[in-house]
Each structure stands twice: as structure tokens, then as C-alpha cells.
């Protein structure tokens, strides 16, 4: 986060970025929006203080049925912690579904609706504000899932493994860069944020 600030990246919220794309505005080079998936407890204990320190907006996508739970080696944020983040003005809470299934493996319309629409409704009720963003568990290659997300009233959705050539300007297929532990090395982080490495990987893996 310090690197992004010191290098004068144009750090915007996901909403600002979505509006730029939607209104076909020119996106300044070095524009980034920060997102986190799954709602791990460390988003609250570790990420939030840093985001506050550098005044960096971020969107955190939570899985409804993991909220407040301890599963395997992972702890997830409680409703109270999520509410605090949501009320901070810095953090936007989005939906990452009810149960974190691979949406492309769901055949029932009802079940898909539950994961996509019901999760939005529950979050809105608990946080008392509109939930505008969705993150596809395991990427977002399913067209039915994307259709359901747009029908459910989300403004935009993000994922990781859309087909080659994505995202274009499809607001329901916003592709992200995965920032892994390797990015402790700031050179690797810089290469990742350039988007160039993702381009190379796409050529190699032929998504
Ligand atoms: Zn996830």
C-alpha cells in the first residue's frame, strides 16, 4: 500500500472504477482498485489498519455462511467487524455468495439465485445499505452466473479467470490481478500491477 501511494498510483474505489468504465471515460494510467475475497479475519486485523493509515479504499467480498466462523485453519470476520468496516467509509462490502460454490457447476436456477441474489439481500439487511458488487468464487466463467448477477441488481462483478480478452468493458466480468505472497518482492508486485505479466500468462495458458 505504501508502494502504491509513494509511486503515486491513482487509487480509486471499485465504484469509481466502475463508473469510469460505465461512462466510457478514459482511465488514467496507473489506476488501481483494491479488493479482497472471502472475508478472512486478517482483513480486519491486518489489512484494515494499513488501508486506514494510507487512506486507501478497498472492497471486501464476504461469504455469508462463513461469517464469524472458524473453518480449517481459517478465521472469518464477524458481522460486527464487517459492519464496522462498512461504516468506516473506506471499505465497501460486496457479496462473494452464500457458500462459495463454483457457480459454473450449479445447474439449478433456484440454487444459483440463492447464492447470488439471497446473499445480496442478507448483506443489505445486515449492513443497512445497498450492496453493489459481487465476486465470483473460483472466477466467473459461467455465463448463467453472470446473467444472474446482472439480473440481481448488482452494478458490477469481479473475478479472476474470465476468457482471454476479458474484461473489455463488461461490468459483470471485471478481471483482477491476483496479488500473491510472491509480491512481498516489490519488483514482482510492480510487474504484477503493470498487468503485463497477466498478459503473458494468458498467452501461455490460453485461458
Ligand atoms: Zn473466494
Boltz pocket constraint, residues with backbone or C-beta under 6 A from the ligand:
constraints:
  - pocket:
      binder: B
      contacts: [[A, 37], [A, 38], [A, 96], [A, 100], [A, 136], [A, 137], [A, 138]]
      max_distance: 6.0
